[in-house]
Amino acid sequence: MKYKLIPEKKEDYAFALIESAPISLRKSIEVTRFLKGRKLEEAIDLMDNVMKKKVAVPFKKFASAPHKKGIGPGKYPVKAAYYFKALLKNVQANALNKGFSDDLVIFNISADKAPTMPRYGRKRGIRAKRTHLQVLVTESESKIPKKSEKKTAKPVKTAVKKEFAKPVKSNVKKEPAKIEAEKKETKLTKAPKKLDADNKSKKNEKPSEEVKE
């Protein structure tokens, strides 16, 4: 089985996994949400307290669970806590073997569905649950990459409308004598067109034959 998340610098991380653990996938997912980002020693102590039913695991994704004091829906997944504690102990040993310090942080922890197995005996028709567990640990919180900051909003270009100069109407009233003179000029300019039309019509007419006496 391959690891789900492999960082670029493998030297700064320690890995561990458990294949086909006989625990529920839903409970395992809630435990991973509960442990991610915590210190390794703190996470091991929490799993001990879950097994002793002193600390409840909050169920946020699969919330069909009775409410516990101070956390809301929660349960005591004792069997899942046992396997998670074994996983954390395993990764702690791998980190010490690499020469890491005791100040370890859970960078990533995940639970995935594994192939189901048939049960033994007369309950063979019911498939047994299986879950793959993985964990990734680093030395300190400073090596955990932070989320990228929000991108700065780009300035929006506003479309500027071009304003054209409107013709200004003059309020000066013309004298009546000038108005009459302008009217006469317009009539004179239009008159030749009518004359030309009359001349054309006359040319098209055939000359009338003279009557002989």
N, C-alpha and C positions, 0 to 999 in steps of 0.2 A: 504494500500500500504506500502511495506517495503522499508527501505532506501537502496540505491544502495551500499554505502560504509559505513561500521561500523568499526571504529578503535577499538583497544584492550582496551585503556583507554577512556571510554566514558565520564568520569568526566571532561576531558580537552577540550571537544568539545561541541558546541551547534548546534542543527539541526533545519531545517524548510523545509516544502514542500508545493507545491500547486498541486492539482490533476486536470487533465482535463482542463487546461487553454485554452481558445479559441484563440490560436495563432499558427503561423506556426512553424513547427519543424525545418526547415532549418534556419530561422532567429534566433530561440532560440539557436541553436548550435553555431552560430556565436557570439551571445551575451555572451554565456558561455566562449568561447575562449577569448573574450575581457575582461572579469571580473576576470578570475581565477588568483589567486596569489596577487590580489590587496588588499589594506586596505578597510575595510567595509565602512567607511565614504566617502572615495574617490569614491567607486563604486556607492554609492547612489547619489552623486553629478553628476557623469557621466550619470546616467540614467535620472536625471533631465534635463541635457543639451541635451541629445538625444531627449527627448520629446519636447524640445524647438527648435530642429533642429540646435543646435549650434555645436554639436560634432557628427561625423558620425562613425558608427561601421564598421570596415574593414571586408570585406567578402573575406576570404582566401580559404575556402574549396569550397563554392558555389560562384564562382567568376563571375557569370553572372549578374553583377551589374555595373552601371555607375561609372566612376572614380571620386574620390574626391581629393581635393588638399592635397598633402602630404601623403596620405595613399594608393592610388590606388583604386581598386574596393571597394565601400562602400555604405551604405544606412542609412536611419533614421527609424529604426523599432519602431515607436512610441507606437503601441499597445503592442509589446513585452516588451518595456522598462517600461511601466506602471506596468505590472505584475511582472517583475523582481524587480522593486523598492518595490512593496508590499512584495515580498519574502524576500528581504534584511531587510526591516523594521521588519518583523516577527522574523527573526533569531536574530536581534539585541535585541529585547525585551526578547527572550528566554535566550540570553547570560547574560543580566543584571539580569534576574531573578535567574540565577545560581550563581551570584556574581562575574562575570568576570569584568575586567577593560574595559575602552573605546577603548583600543588599540587592535582592532580585525582584523584578516586577514582571507580572504576567502581561506580555505584549499582545498575545492573541491566544484564544482558547475556543475550540469549536467542537460540535457534535454533529455527526452525519449518520444517515440511515445505512445499516449494514444488511447483508442478505439474511433473510429469516430462515430459521431451522425448524424442522418438524419436531413436535414434542414426542416424548417416549410413551409407549403403551397405547391405551385406548383413546387418549386425547391427541392422537396423531394429526387429526384434521385441523387443529388449532396451531397456527404457526407461532413460534417463540420469537420475542422481540430481541433484536441485536442492534448495537450502536457502536460506531467508531468514535474514539476520543483522541483529540490532538491538543497540544499545548506548545506555546513558544514563549521563551523567557529571555529577558535581557537584564543587564546589570543595574541600570538606573533609569529614572523617568526622563532624564535629559536626552536619552537616545530614542525616545518614542517620537516619531515625526508628528508635528502638529498639523492640524487641518489648514489648508491654504486659506488666506484671508480673502474676504469678499472682493471681487473685482470692482474697481472704481467705475462709477457710471460715466460713460462717455458723454460729452456735451452734445445736446441735440441741436442740429442745425435748423434754424427757423427760416422758412422761405419768405424772403422780403419781396413784396410786390412793388413793381416799378410804377411810380406815379407820373402820369403825363400831364402836361400843362393844359388845362381846359381853356377854350377860347372865351375871353371876357366880353360880355355884351355891354356895349356902350349905352348909357342911359340918355345920351344927348339926342334930343328930338330934332329931326330934320325940318327945314322950313317948307311950307306948302309949295312955293315956287319951284324949288329944287326937285320935289317929288314929281310934279307935273312934267318937268323937263326930262327926267329919267324915263317916264312912261312914254313920251313921244319918241325918245331914242330907241326904245325897245320896239315900238310899232314900225319905225322906219327900217330897222334891221330885219324884221320879219316880212315886210312887204315884198321885197324882190323875189322871195321864194314863191309867193303866190303868182307873181307876174310870169315867172319862168314856167310854172305849171300851165298857165293859160296859153303861152306861146307854143308849148309842146303839143297841147290838144289841138290847136289850130293847124299846125303843120301836119298832124296825122289825118286831118279831114281832107278828102279829095275835092279838087276844085269843081264847082257846079258847071255843067255844060251850058253854053249860050243858046238861047232859044232863037231859032231862025224865024224871021217874019215870013 
